[in-house]
């Protein structure tokens, strides 16, 4: 409700707010999809994530 009030009160900025809101919806959607894919892959294949982490940590030089 406040979003509609803000959009109506700033008529000159309405297009910019709509574009930024659309981008934010895409970002939130992408984060949810990637999180769901990671969650499903960890549930179905629990050793894959550990193998990936161990592969990356093996390549990081120890100081």
C-alpha positions, 0 to 999 in steps of 0.5 A: 500500500505504501508502495502505491502511495510512493509511486503516485506521489513521485510521478516523474520518478515512476519509470525509474522505480518500476525499472528498479523494482523489476530488477529486484524481482528478477534478482530475488527470483534468481537467488531463490531458484539458485538456492533451491537448486543448491538445496536439492543437489545437497539433499540428493547428492550430499557428497558433491558439495564436500568434494567441491569445497575440498577441491577449492580449498586444495587449490588455495595456497597455505601461508 
